[in-house]
Structure formats: C-alpha cells, structure tokens
Amino acid sequence: MRFHGRSREMKALSDPGSPFFIVLWGRRRIGKTFLALKAFKDPLYFFVGRKSSSLLLEEFTEVVRKGYTYIPTFKNWEEFFRYLTSEYSGTVIIDEFQNFQFSDPSVFSTLQKVLDGSPSYRLVVVGSYVGMMKRIFMDSKEPLFGRATGNMRVGPLPFPVIWSILDDLGVQDIEEKISIYSVFGGVPYHYVLMENFRITSFSDCLERLVFSPLAPLRSEVKNVLIEEFGRNYSTYFSILQSIASGKTAISEISSATNILVQSLGKYLQELIEVYDILERIVPVDGGRRGIYRIRDPFTRFWFRYVGSHLSDLEFGRNSYPLEMAMNDRPMISSWEFESIAMDLLGSGYNRVGKWWNRKGEEIDVVAIDDRGKSVLFGEVKWTSKKVGKKELATLRSRSDMVKIKRGYKRKYLLVSRSGFMDLMMEDDTVLWGLDDIDSKVRELDEND
C-alpha cells in the first residue's frame, strides 16, 4: 500500500532542529514506523525485541557493522549509544523502545547520561504501548523525563484519507466505505489486510478479518490491551465491555461492573489520560452530564461483538456473532456517520460537538464559531427514510434549548443517507446527501 496522508506529521518532522531526540508514540498498527522511515532518509534502524540485554546488544552491533570496512564492537550499552551520538552522523530509529523495560531497564538511565554529555545526536524512538511510553518520557521520576526535543502522538488517519485508501482498494460504493470505516476506523493496518486478502465488501471484511477461525483481527484487541494493562486487565476489560454495550454514564458503568463509583473514577481517568482509549464527552454548551466513549471504532466493535462472544468463537461457532454484527450494520454505521459529518465541517469552527439534556433530547452536531459569531446545528440520519420538514422543525426547536450567546447567526445542517423530501432550499439551511459527503471528502483529501 502506498503512503497516504500524514502531511502535518511529515511537515513537523522535516525540520526537527539540531540536535534532536524525537519520541513517536501511539497504539499498535497505527503507522508510526512507516511514518518514521518515510520522514528520515536512510536511517539506521533498530527493533527492540523482548530478548536478553546481551542478545539485543549483539543484534544491534550487527546492524551497525553492515556496510563498514572496520568492525565496531560494544562492550555495553553506554559504548553503543556513545557511538551513535558521536561517530554516526545519520538519523537513528529505535522501534518498540519501551521493550527495554523488559530486557534492561538500566538502558534508560544510560541513554540519559549519554545524551546529557553529547552535543550532537539525531535520534528517533518509536513505541506502541501508550501507557508505558508515557511513563518513560512523561513521569518526572524517570531518567528520560524532559530529554526529548519533540514528542508526537501518531493518531488514526482521518476519514478523508481512509476514503482515498478505499478508492485504491477498489471500494466504490459510498455506503460500503462508510460502513467499513465505521468498524475499522483510521488504523492503516486494517486496510493493508484488506489489500492482502483482496477484500472490497463490508461483509467480507467482517467474516475474513474478524470472525473466521483464521481471522487476523479476532484476538488483536485482546492481546494488545492485555499487554497494556498487565495483571489488572480484567477490571479494565469489564469497564470497556460495559461502555461498548451502551453503558456510558458513570453510574451505569458502576452498576454493570459492580465497581464502586468512588473506585471507578481512577480507572476511567487512566483509560483517558494514560492509555488514550476512552474519551469523556460533555454537551458542547458545557455542563457536567458527561458520558464515556471508546475512541477507536474497532476497539468499540470488538468489545461489543467479539469480546462478548469469545467462548462461541473459540469453539468455531462464529455464525451467530457475525450475523448479529451484520444485522446491526445500520446502527454501527450511524455511530460514525455523525463523527464523519463533524470532521467534514472543516476548520471554521472552534467548538464542535454534540448536545443533549436530561430529558433525552439531543442534537447530533453543534458547531460554534466564536470569532465569526455563528453556530451550526446539525441532524445526521443513517436511515432508509428520507429526511423532511419534520426533522428540520425538530432541529430548529431543540436549537433554542442550547446555551448560545446572543447575536450569533444560526444555520441548520441536515445530513441524510437516503436523501430529502418536502424541503425547500433556504438561506439558513444546508442539505448533505451521500454524494455531497463524497465531494467534501475528496476536497479535504486533496488539501491534506
């Protein structure tokens, strides 16, 4: 698969300063290594496997020796790092850097000592386990705290870039693209698998990549999160399982998991701030009615349709969870259709989110431009029915409940999978069908 997107990341990495020690971190399969290798020309690349310290040093020595007329030897990690910072003039990339924690944790203090005494280095470290990488570089008690000259979270690819990838893979139908993205999100590896398996349909994606006995993604979430959470993974799993099933308020999560609210707060905070798995969403006009949501679409999908049916899947009974997911396709697609609409609004708004109240009334999209003193209210419908005057009237009525400063100009957006009926084009109303979504996605991808 060709390199897609990442223009902002590439621009930032094109001028990292001198000397530089850059930390790239983010979840597995998100494209960190591909980005690093693309951004830096002819780097010296090392991969930190979970091996003994002596075997790793021997392996790294062999990497250094390639292409040299003399044979450098390193008795210890200090000699190795001093060579990289004093004799080697190119860029060095160390992948899965957090694995030194298992092989030889003293490497972190050794590297700190070398960096503090070196005037010149070009070092990039890449790490997949978010919690561990944050501890290594952001905990003030750790030796490498404050040593990085740059720290970049590599996140999922945005929807317009995924749209372009799906074009390359031969997926032309707009609804298929939205449904596939609604499960697999912005993780490049998922689309590499689609390319390898020559898959172009939503149903084949689920069956061959997730639910079949040999599906490569069937255990992906489980394995990654067990590594992240360690011994207490069952507690975190139960929290994520409850949220994926629709328990989004802290009281609901507490009831579903039997974890006291007083204790639950700590776990939720870690899932947000340390592991970068959850997000807490509040109404765009403020308030304390926050709900919790799993950030990544595939993690959310896995806990709802795979994690809750592991016993069936282990015994080869994959037809039921697969059928359940296929039947829920409209609901799955609708979850991300709202996010897609928000993403396509562009950068003209400084606050974009949802609104709801205690009565259960909600507005799918509220976008506020405080500089231009305007606000956009949006209703997003992924249904087989056309949208008409009734939906617009409800949207206008509910918009009066949102706390907005006086004098703000109001506009209304209706987004519909199935088109519109009985609606006249008005100055304050915007209508987006699937073809409009396609046009706006392509426009944003061209400007990425």
C-alpha positions as CSV (number, residue, x, y, z in Angstrom):
1,M,0.0,0.0,0.0
2,R,1.3,3.4,-0.9
3,F,1.9,6.1,1.8
4,H,-1.3,8.1,2.5
5,G,-1.8,11.3,4.4
6,R,0.3,12.4,7.3
7,S,1.2,15.7,5.7
8,R,1.1,17.6,9.0
9,E,3.3,15.0,10.7
10,M,5.7,14.9,7.8
11,K,6.0,18.7,7.8
12,A,6.7,18.7,11.5
13,L,9.4,16.0,11.2
14,S,11.0,17.7,8.2
15,D,12.7,20.3,10.4
16,P,13.2,18.7,13.8
17,G,16.1,21.1,14.9
18,S,19.6,20.1,15.9
19,P,20.3,18.0,17.9
20,F,17.0,16.1,18.1
21,F,15.6,13.3,20.2
22,I,12.0,12.7,19.0
23,V,9.5,10.4,20.6
24,L,6.8,8.9,18.3
25,W,4.1,7.0,20.3
26,G,0.7,5.6,19.6
27,R,-1.3,2.4,19.5
28,R,-0.1,-0.6,17.6
29,R,-0.6,-0.8,13.8
30,I,-1.2,2.9,13.5
31,G,1.7,3.5,11.1
32,K,4.4,5.0,13.4
33,T,7.3,3.0,11.9
34,F,6.2,3.7,8.4
35,L,6.0,7.4,9.1
36,A,9.5,7.5,10.7
37,L,11.0,5.6,7.8
38,K,9.3,7.9,5.3
39,A,10.3,11.1,7.2
40,F,14.0,10.4,7.6
41,K,16.3,9.4,4.7
42,D,18.4,6.3,5.1
43,P,18.1,5.9,8.8
44,L,19.9,3.3,10.9
45,Y,17.0,1.2,12.1
46,F,16.9,-1.0,15.3
47,F,14.0,-3.1,16.6
48,V,13.9,-3.8,20.3
49,G,12.6,-7.3,20.7
50,R,11.9,-8.9,24.1
51,K,15.3,-10.6,24.4
52,S,18.1,-10.6,26.9
53,S,20.2,-7.4,27.1
54,S,23.3,-9.2,25.8
55,L,21.5,-10.7,22.8
56,L,20.0,-7.3,21.9
57,L,23.3,-5.6,22.1
58,E,24.8,-8.3,19.9
59,E,22.0,-7.9,17.4
60,F,22.3,-4.1,17.3
61,T,26.1,-4.4,16.8
62,E,25.5,-6.5,13.7
63,V,23.2,-3.8,12.3
64,V,25.9,-1.1,12.8
65,R,28.6,-3.3,11.2
66,K,26.7,-3.6,7.9
67,G,28.4,-1.5,5.2
68,Y,31.5,-0.7,7.3
69,T,35.1,-1.6,6.4
70,Y,36.0,-1.8,10.1
71,I,34.1,-3.8,12.8
72,P,33.0,-1.7,15.8
73,T,32.4,-3.6,19.0
74,F,30.5,-2.5,22.0
75,K,31.1,-3.9,25.5
76,N,27.9,-2.3,26.9
77,W,25.0,0.0,26.1
78,E,26.9,3.1,27.0
79,E,29.5,2.4,24.4
80,F,26.8,1.7,21.8
81,F,24.9,4.9,22.5
82,R,28.1,7.0,22.6
83,Y,29.0,5.6,19.1
84,L,25.5,6.7,17.8
85,T,25.8,10.2,19.2
86,S,29.5,10.9,18.5
87,E,30.6,8.9,15.5
88,Y,27.4,8.2,13.5
89,S,26.2,11.3,11.6
90,G,22.9,9.9,10.3
91,T,19.4,9.5,11.9
92,V,18.9,6.6,14.2
93,I,15.4,5.0,14.7
94,I,14.8,2.7,17.6
95,D,11.5,0.9,17.3
96,E,9.4,-0.6,20.1
97,F,11.7,1.4,22.5
98,Q,9.5,0.6,25.5
99,N,10.6,-3.1,25.3
100,F,13.9,-2.1,27.0
101,Q,11.8,-2.1,30.1
102,F,11.7,-5.9,29.9
103,S,15.3,-6.5,28.6
104,D,17.3,-4.0,30.6
105,P,15.6,-1.0,32.3
106,S,19.0,0.5,33.1
107,V,19.2,1.4,29.4
108,F,17.0,4.4,30.1
109,S,19.4,6.0,32.6
110,T,22.4,5.0,30.4
111,L,20.9,6.9,27.4
112,Q,20.1,9.9,29.6
113,K,23.8,10.0,30.7
114,V,25.0,9.8,27.1
115,L,22.5,12.4,25.8
116,D,23.4,14.9,28.6
117,G,27.0,14.7,27.6
118,S,26.6,14.8,23.8
119,P,26.4,18.0,21.7
120,S,25.1,16.2,18.6
121,Y,22.6,13.4,18.0
122,R,19.8,12.5,15.6
123,L,17.6,10.0,17.5
124,V,14.0,8.9,16.9
125,V,12.4,6.4,19.3
126,V,9.1,4.7,18.5
127,G,6.8,3.0,21.0
128,S,3.4,1.2,20.8
129,Y,2.4,0.6,24.4
130,V,1.0,4.0,25.2
131,G,0.9,3.7,29.0
132,M,4.5,2.5,29.2
133,M,5.8,5.2,26.7
134,K,4.1,7.9,28.7
135,R,5.7,6.7,31.9
136,I,9.1,6.5,30.4
137,F,9.1,10.0,29.0
138,M,6.4,12.0,31.0
139,D,6.9,10.7,34.5
140,S,9.2,13.2,36.3
141,K,10.8,10.4,38.3
142,E,12.0,8.6,35.2
143,P,15.6,9.3,33.8
144,L,14.4,10.3,30.3
145,F,11.9,12.8,31.5
146,G,12.4,16.1,29.8
147,R,15.1,14.8,27.5
148,A,13.0,14.5,24.3
149,T,13.2,17.6,22.0
150,G,9.9,16.6,20.4
151,N,7.0,14.4,21.4
152,M,4.4,13.3,18.8
153,R,1.3,11.2,19.2
154,V,0.6,9.4,16.0
155,G,-3.1,9.0,15.8
156,P,-5.6,7.3,13.4
157,L,-5.7,8.5,9.8
158,P,-8.6,10.9,9.2
159,F,-11.7,9.8,7.3
160,P,-10.8,11.6,4.0
161,V,-7.5,9.7,3.9
162,I,-9.3,6.4,4.5
163,W,-11.7,7.3,1.8
164,S,-8.7,7.6,-0.6
165,I,-7.3,4.3,0.6
166,L,-10.6,2.6,-0.1
167,D,-10.6,4.1,-3.6
168,D,-7.3,2.5,-4.2
169,L,-8.6,-0.9,-2.9
170,G,-11.5,-0.8,-5.3
171,V,-14.3,0.0,-2.9
172,Q,-16.5,2.4,-4.9
173,D,-19.9,2.3,-3.1
174,I,-20.3,5.2,-0.7
175,E,-22.3,3.2,1.8
176,E,-19.8,0.4,1.8
177,K,-17.0,2.9,2.5
178,I,-18.8,4.4,5.5
179,S,-19.7,1.0,6.9
180,I,-16.2,-0.3,6.6
181,Y,-14.7,2.8,8.2
182,S,-17.3,2.6,11.0
183,V,-15.8,-0.8,12.0
184,F,-12.1,-0.4,11.2
185,G,-11.6,3.3,11.8
186,G,-8.4,5.1,10.8
187,V,-5.9,2.3,11.5
188,P,-3.8,1.7,8.4
189,Y,-3.0,-1.9,9.2
190,H,-6.7,-2.9,8.8
191,Y,-6.6,-1.6,5.2
192,V,-3.3,-3.4,4.5
193,L,-5.1,-6.6,5.5
194,M,-8.0,-5.7,3.1
195,E,-5.4,-5.3,0.3
196,N,-3.7,-8.6,1.2
197,F,-6.9,-10.5,1.3
198,R,-8.3,-8.7,-1.8
199,I,-11.4,-7.7,0.1
200,T,-13.8,-5.0,-1.2
201,S,-17.1,-5.5,0.7
202,F,-18.2,-4.9,4.3
203,S,-19.5,-8.5,4.8
204,D,-16.2,-10.0,3.7
205,C,-14.3,-7.6,6.0
206,L,-16.2,-8.9,9.0
207,E,-16.1,-12.6,8.1
208,R,-12.5,-12.9,6.9
209,L,-10.7,-10.4,9.1
210,V,-12.7,-10.7,12.3
211,F,-14.9,-13.8,12.7
212,S,-13.4,-16.7,10.8
213,P,-11.2,-19.2,12.7
214,L,-8.1,-17.8,11.0
215,A,-9.2,-14.1,11.1
216,P,-6.1,-11.9,11.8
217,L,-8.0,-9.4,13.9
218,R,-10.0,-11.7,16.0
219,S,-7.6,-11.5,19.0
220,E,-5.9,-8.3,18.1
221,V,-7.6,-6.0,20.7
222,K,-7.5,-8.6,23.5
223,N,-3.7,-9.2,23.0
224,V,-2.8,-5.6,22.8
225,L,-4.8,-4.5,25.8
226,I,-3.6,-7.3,28.0
227,E,0.0,-6.1,27.3
228,E,-1.1,-2.6,28.1
229,F,-3.0,-3.3,31.3
230,G,-0.9,-6.1,32.8
231,R,-2.3,-8.1,35.7
232,N,-5.4,-6.0,36.2
233,Y,-6.6,-6.3,32.7
234,S,-9.9,-8.0,33.7
235,T,-11.0,-4.9,35.5
236,Y,-10.3,-2.6,32.6
237,F,-11.9,-5.1,30.2
238,S,-15.1,-5.2,32.2
239,I,-15.3,-1.4,32.1
240,L,-14.7,-1.3,28.3
241,Q,-17.2,-4.1,27.8
242,S,-19.9,-2.2,29.6
243,I,-19.2,1.1,27.8
244,A,-19.3,-0.8,24.4
245,S,-22.7,-2.2,25.3
246,G,-24.2,1.2,25.8
247,K,-23.5,2.0,29.5
248,T,-21.9,5.4,29.0
249,A,-22.7,7.3,32.3
250,I,-20.5,6.6,35.4
251,S,-23.5,5.3,37.4
252,E,-24.4,2.9,34.6
253,I,-20.8,1.6,34.3
254,S,-20.6,1.2,38.1
255,S,-23.8,-0.9,38.1
256,A,-22.7,-3.1,35.2
257,T,-19.3,-3.8,36.6
258,N,-20.0,-3.8,40.3
259,I,-17.2,-1.3,40.8
260,L,-18.0,1.4,43.3
261,V,-18.2,4.9,41.8
262,Q,-15.5,6.1,44.2
263,S,-13.1,3.5,42.8
264,L,-14.3,3.6,39.2
265,G,-13.2,7.2,38.7
266,K,-9.5,6.2,38.9
267,Y,-9.8,3.5,36.2
268,L,-11.8,5.8,33.9
269,Q,-9.2,8.6,34.3
270,E,-6.4,6.1,33.5
271,L,-8.2,4.9,30.4
272,I,-8.4,8.5,29.2
273,E,-5.2,10.1,30.3
274,V,-2.7,7.2,30.4
275,Y,-3.9,4.7,27.9
276,D,-5.7,7.0,25.4
277,I,-8.5,4.5,24.9
278,L,-11.5,6.4,26.3
279,E,-12.8,10.0,25.9
280,R,-15.3,11.8,28.1
281,I,-17.8,13.9,26.1
282,V,-19.9,16.7,27.6
283,P,-22.6,18.8,25.8
284,V,-20.9,21.5,23.7
285,D,-22.5,24.3,25.7
286,G,-21.0,23.0,29.0
287,G,-22.4,21.2,31.9
288,R,-21.4,18.1,33.9
289,R,-23.5,15.5,32.1
290,G,-20.5,13.7,30.7
291,I,-20.6,10.4,29.0
292,Y,-17.7,8.0,28.3
293,R,-16.9,6.6,24.8
294,I,-14.3,4.3,23.4
295,R,-12.2,6.3,21.0
296,D,-11.3,3.7,18.4
297,P,-14.2,2.3,16.3
298,F,-12.7,-1.2,16.0
299,T,-12.0,-1.5,19.8
300,R,-15.6,-0.4,20.3
301,F,-16.8,-3.0,17.8
302,W,-14.6,-5.8,19.2
303,F,-15.9,-5.5,22.7
304,R,-19.5,-5.4,21.5
305,Y,-19.4,-8.3,19.0
306,V,-16.2,-10.3,19.6
307,G,-15.2,-9.9,23.2
308,S,-18.7,-10.8,24.4
309,H,-18.7,-14.0,22.3
310,L,-15.2,-15.4,22.8
311,S,-16.5,-18.8,24.0
312,D,-18.6,-19.2,20.9
313,L,-15.7,-18.2,18.7
314,E,-13.2,-20.5,20.4
315,F,-15.4,-23.4,19.6
316,G,-15.9,-22.4,16.0
317,R,-19.4,-21.0,16.5
318,N,-18.8,-17.8,14.6
319,S,-22.1,-17.6,12.6
320,Y,-24.1,-16.0,15.5
321,P,-21.8,-13.1,16.3
322,L,-21.2,-12.5,12.6
323,E,-24.9,-12.5,11.9
324,M,-25.6,-10.2,14.9
325,A,-23.0,-7.7,13.6
326,M,-24.4,-7.8,10.1
327,N,-27.9,-7.2,11.3
328,D,-26.6,-4.2,13.4
329,R,-24.9,-2.7,10.4
330,P,-27.2,0.3,10.2
331,M,-26.6,1.1,13.9
332,I,-22.8,0.6,13.6
333,S,-22.7,2.9,10.6
334,S,-24.8,5.5,12.3
335,W,-22.3,5.7,15.2
336,E,-19.6,7.0,12.9
337,F,-21.8,8.9,10.4
338,E,-22.2,11.7,13.0
339,S,-18.4,11.8,13.5
340,I,-17.8,11.9,9.8
341,A,-20.2,14.9,9.4
342,M,-18.3,16.7,12.2
343,D,-15.0,16.1,10.5
344,L,-16.2,17.4,7.2
345,L,-17.2,20.8,8.7
346,G,-13.6,22.0,8.2
347,S,-11.7,24.3,10.4
348,G,-14.1,27.2,10.5
349,Y,-15.4,26.3,14.0
350,N,-13.6,26.5,17.2
351,R,-16.0,24.2,19.1
352,V,-17.7,21.2,17.6
353,G,-19.6,18.6,19.5
354,K,-23.0,17.2,20.5
355,W,-25.7,18.5,22.7
356,W,-28.2,16.7,25.0
357,N,-30.3,17.2,28.1
358,R,-31.6,15.1,31.0
359,K,-34.9,14.5,29.1
360,G,-33.0,12.6,26.4
361,E,-33.4,15.3,23.8
362,E,-30.3,15.7,21.7
363,I,-28.7,17.4,18.7
364,D,-26.2,15.4,16.7
365,V,-23.9,18.2,15.7
366,V,-23.4,21.7,17.2
367,A,-20.5,23.7,15.7
368,I,-19.7,27.1,17.1
369,D,-17.6,29.9,15.5
370,D,-17.0,32.4,18.3
371,R,-14.9,34.7,16.1
372,G,-17.5,34.9,13.4
373,K,-20.3,34.8,15.9
374,S,-22.2,31.9,14.2
375,V,-23.5,28.5,15.2
376,L,-24.5,25.5,13.1
377,F,-27.0,22.9,14.3
378,G,-27.0,19.5,12.6
379,E,-29.2,16.4,12.4
380,V,-27.5,13.3,11.0
381,K,-29.7,10.4,9.8
382,W,-28.4,7.0,8.7
383,T,-31.9,5.5,7.9
384,S,-33.7,4.2,4.9
385,K,-36.2,7.0,5.2
386,K,-35.8,10.4,3.5
387,V,-35.5,13.4,5.8
388,G,-38.0,16.2,5.6
389,K,-39.8,19.1,7.2
390,K,-40.5,17.2,10.4
391,E,-36.8,16.6,11.2
392,L,-35.9,20.2,10.3
393,A,-38.7,21.6,12.6
394,T,-37.4,19.4,15.5
395,L,-33.9,20.6,14.9
396,R,-34.9,24.2,15.0
397,S,-37.0,23.7,18.1
398,R,-34.2,21.9,20.0
399,S,-31.6,24.5,19.0
400,D,-33.4,27.0,21.2
401,M,-32.5,24.9,24.2
402,V,-28.8,25.2,23.6
403,K,-27.0,27.9,25.6
404,I,-25.6,30.2,22.9
405,K,-24.6,33.8,23.3
406,R,-27.0,36.4,21.9
407,G,-26.4,37.8,18.4
408,Y,-24.9,34.6,17.0
409,K,-26.2,33.8,13.4
410,R,-27.8,30.4,13.2
411,K,-27.6,27.8,10.4
412,Y,-29.0,24.3,10.2
413,L,-27.5,21.2,8.6
414,L,-29.4,18.1,7.6
415,V,-27.3,15.0,6.6
416,S,-29.1,12.1,5.2
417,R,-28.1,8.7,3.9
418,S,-31.4,8.4,1.9
419,G,-31.9,11.9,0.7
420,F,-34.6,14.5,1.3
421,M,-38.3,15.2,0.7
422,D,-40.6,18.2,1.1
423,L,-37.7,20.6,1.8
424,M,-37.2,24.0,0.1
425,M,-33.6,25.3,0.0
426,E,-33.4,28.2,2.5
427,D,-30.6,30.6,3.2
428,D,-30.1,29.2,6.7
429,T,-30.3,25.5,5.8
430,V,-27.7,23.2,4.3
431,L,-28.5,19.7,3.0
432,W,-25.9,16.9,2.6
433,G,-26.7,13.6,0.9
434,L,-24.2,10.9,0.2
435,D,-22.9,12.5,-3.0
436,D,-22.3,15.7,-1.1
437,I,-20.3,13.7,1.5
438,D,-18.2,12.2,-1.3
439,S,-17.5,15.6,-2.8
440,K,-16.5,17.1,0.5
441,V,-14.3,14.2,1.4
442,R,-12.4,14.4,-1.8
443,E,-12.0,18.2,-1.4
444,L,-10.5,17.7,2.1
445,D,-8.2,14.8,1.0
446,E,-6.8,17.0,-1.9
447,N,-6.0,19.7,0.7
448,D,-4.4,17.3,3.2
